[in-house]
Amino acid sequence: MIEEIIEAPKTDFFIRLPSEADLPTAFAAFYKQDYVTVVDEETGESTQTPEGEPYLVTHTHDYAIDLVGVIYEPTGNTLTDDEGNEYPETAPVDGWHVNVRLVGDARRVDIEEIDAVYGVVPNSPSRVFL
């Protein structure tokens, strides 16, 4: 009997943006803008005006976004502090890092579009979802 192996859809995504400044553009689908509705008393016509700045919605029932930021890795060199204690030298890894966990498929298309451009497969992730 031949068993078919069915691969589960990916739920965790590791994203490396060029910089933090790229977050609003790359994750535009996950930003929200609040509005105030004003009704003209004479005409009854309502208009909506943006209130505040758009903001990233980091978690819903469908996903969770972990803004990791800059990741540092050991360089292989050892440094010594003023008290004589040795510690590993670290240097930043290129990019600004974001982890996303999907719960279901409601936002799959949005995150897979981001993953297609900025997704990475870390050898040993610095931070993961539990």
Secondary structure, 3 states (H helix, E strand, C coil): CCCCCCCCCCCEEEEEECCHHHHHHHCHHHEEEEEEEEECCCCCCEEEEEEEEEEECCECCCEEEEEEECCEEEEEEEEECCCCCEEEEEEECCCEEEEEEECCCCCHHHHHHHHHHHEECCCCCCCCCC
